[in-house]
Amino acid sequence: MKEEFLASLSTIARKAAQANFKLGSYEINITMQRAKTVSSEELLILMFDYYEAAQ
């Protein structure tokens, strides 16, 4: 799953994500720029969908 996620990113974003993984961060990274177009309910649904798919 992590490899698919990294492959979907641009080179710069991939390097940042790899650094975050090494620091103990996870694949879910929600920026305020992306989150501002989604309601809290929609965001929770997306997060739960992602979580269930990762299980």
Buried (B, 14 or more C-beta within 10 A) or exposed (E): EEEEBBEEEEEEEBEBBEEEBEEEEEBEEEEEEEEEEEEEEEEEEEEEEEEEEEE
